[in-house]
Amino acid sequence: MAESNEDHLSSRHRYNVLFLCPDNATCSIMAEALLRRWGGEEFAAFSGGVKPSLAVHPQAVAVLESQRVWQPDLAAKDCARFLAPDAPRMDFVISLGEKPPAGMPGSWPGGVKPIHWRITEPLAGSRPNHLEQAFRRAFLELENRIKLFVLVYQRDAVKRKAA
């Protein structure tokens, strides 16, 4: 008999979370780094892009370094790698930006339905002299969302363990 998503979540203590944006060079990379910081052992963070960039945006690196969450293994990746049979099974797929990225897969292994967090895209309409400020704003929006996300699901995990 197939394992339900609820059985799957309750049978282990760790949530796998995939963050998506068009190029995996800005918001999704920052979200991955932030979930690594705030998620503790209950969360594993991943990121990908529909059309991945060749590198993480330099301003994203600068913000992550200034906040002491940059890690050298953060790199732009294609989200298609998470559709492969040997990929980690995701519990959450979260797209980021003003709207979900065009061309994003609509279904994921395990029946996970993507959700969307509306985050200010730092490159959209930002003038070069305001780029640093735009990246910091996106970082703070992501950090607030991720802290709340972690709080909700850590409480849920505690309830499941107590039951």
PEWO-V386061 format. One line per field, one symbol per residue. ss: DSSP state (@ for helix, = for strand, . for the rest). A space follows every 50 residues. Layout:
ss = ???
This chain:
ss = ....@@@@@@....=======.....@@@@@@@@@@@@.@@@=======. .......@@@@@@@@@...........=@@@@@........======... ........@@@...====.........@@@@@@@@@@@@@@@@@@@@@@@ @@@@@@@@@@@@.
